[in-house]
Amino acid sequence: MVKIVVSQEEYIKFGKPFDALERNYYDFLSNHELVPVPNIVKVPDYDYDCLLLTGGPDSPARHKTENLLFAHAFKKKLPIIGICHGAFVINDLCGGKHGRVQGHIDCDTEITMYGKKYKVRCYHQQCIKEVGKNMTAIAHDNKGNVEAFKHDKHPIYGVVWHPERMKNPVLPDEVKKLLD
């Protein structure tokens, strides 16, 4: 069983921060041990096999926590997967450029990945205009926006759609193998 450290969204309610992991991740990754990390700007002091930076809104504490988690996993040469927000975080940390996109909120979008067409579930207003250093785009939408990428030297992957919200999740083969 793969132990996956997962980042969480942060919300403020009644004047206090609380962290949340969307329940869909528990079903999506049911064959794995999930370790949700609170947004307390600290690297976990336990062993894990993979880092997953999840979707959802950004916040200052989440931003700092995910940057530390990424640096820690990168240094240890652990696989890193970014979903939506997490993909944008990875691309940003690797020097990529983002833009704005319309028509990708709460809808199915057609992408082309490795020459095959797929319908994926999207919930984003950003797009990746240029992938970061040592990254290769592996999926695009019909307007040419990058929808998935992989690192050329490390096991780092990003998908901009939400496979955890799909009945039949679409993922790059390399990510499927990591999660098998």
N, C-alpha and C positions, 0 to 999 in steps of 0.2 A: 504494500500500500504506500503510495506516494504521499509524503507530508507536504502540504502546500500552505505557505504563508500568504494570506490574502489581506489586501488593504481594505479599508472601510470608508464609507461616506461619513461626513461629520455634519451634524445639525445642531442648531441652537434652539432649545425649547425651555421656556420659563427662565430665560437668562443663563442657562447652563448648557455646555456642549455635551452631546452624546453621539456615540458612534453606531453605525448600522451597516449590516451586510444583507443585501437583498436575498430573500429566501430562495430564489431561483438558483443561486449558486450551489446550495446544498443538494438540490436534485441534479443539476448539471454535473457536479463533481462528486456524486454519491459514492463512487468507488475509492475515494481518497480521504485522507484525514485533513480537514481544513483547520487552520489556525488563524482566526481573525486577529489582526494586530490593531490595538487602539491607537488613536492619533495623539500620542503623547511624546512624539519626537524622540523615539528611542528604538534602537535596533534590538530585535528579539535576542535573548541570550540562550536560545536552544537551537538544536540542529533542525534543518528542514531541507527538502529536496528541490523545491521550486518556489518561485515568487510569482504571484498573480496580482497585478495592479488592476483593480476593478473599475467599472464605470461609475458614473454619478458626478455630482457637483464637486468643485474644488473648494478648498478653504485653506487659510494659512497653515494651520496645524497639519492638515492632511498633506499639503504640498511639501512641507518640511519632512514629515514622516516618510512619504513615498520617495523623496530624494535620498534619504538615508538608507531606506530598504534597498533601493536600486543599487546604490554604491556598494553596499554590503554584499548583495547577491552577485554583482558583477565581479567584485574582488575575489569571491569564492568560486567564480566560474559556474554558478548555478543557473539553470534555465530561468528565464524571465518572460512572462507573458503579460501583455497589456490588452485589456478590452476597453474599447471606446475611450473614456477619459484616460485610462492606463496607457493606451497606445499613444495618445497625444503627449503624455508625460514622457514616455520613452523617447519619442521622436524629438521632443523639445530638449531633453537632456543630451541627445546625440547631435544637436545642432540643426535639426530640420526646421522647415517653415510651414506655418499653418495659414489658413484663410477661412473664409466663411462659405457656407453652402446652404442652399434652400431646398426644401422638399425632402429632408432626411429625418424628420421628427415623427416618431410613432408611425412608421410606414415600412413597407417592404421595398427594397431597392435591388435592382439587378446589378450584379457585379460579374466581372470576368476574372477568374483566378486560374493560372496555369492553362489558359486557352479554353476553359470550360465556363459556361454561364451558370450562375446560381442566384436565387432570391434570398436575401438576408434581411433581418429585422434591424432597423436603424432608429436611433434616438439622439442624433447629434446635429449641431448647428455649425460646427467647425469642420474643416477638411484639411487634409495634408496636401499641401502644394508641392513640397519637396521633402524627400526623406533625408534623415541625418547621415552623418559620416559613417561609412562602412555599412550602410543599409541598402537593401534592394527591395523595390516595390514588387509585390507578387499578386496583387489584386487591384483593380480599378473599377470605378463606376462608369456609366456611359458618357460622362462628361470629362473623363480622364483623371478624376481625383483619385488619389491613392486610398484604398480601402483596407489594405493589409501589406505588411512588410516583414522582412527578416534581416537579421544582422549577418554580415558576411563571414564573421570570424567566431562569434559566440552564439549560444543557443538563446537568442532573444527574438521575440516575435510580437507583432502588434496587429490586432484586428479592430477596425473602427465600429463594426456592427456588434450586436449583442447575441452571441450564440446561446447564452444561458436563458434567453427569452424565446427560443425557437423550439418547436416540437421536435424537429430533426436538425440539430445544430450543424451549421456549416463551419468548418475550420480548415486551415491549411494542413496538409498531410503531416508536416513536421510537428505541428502542435498536437494533432491526434495521437501520434506516436508517443509524445511526452506524457499524454494523459491516459494512455492505455494501461 
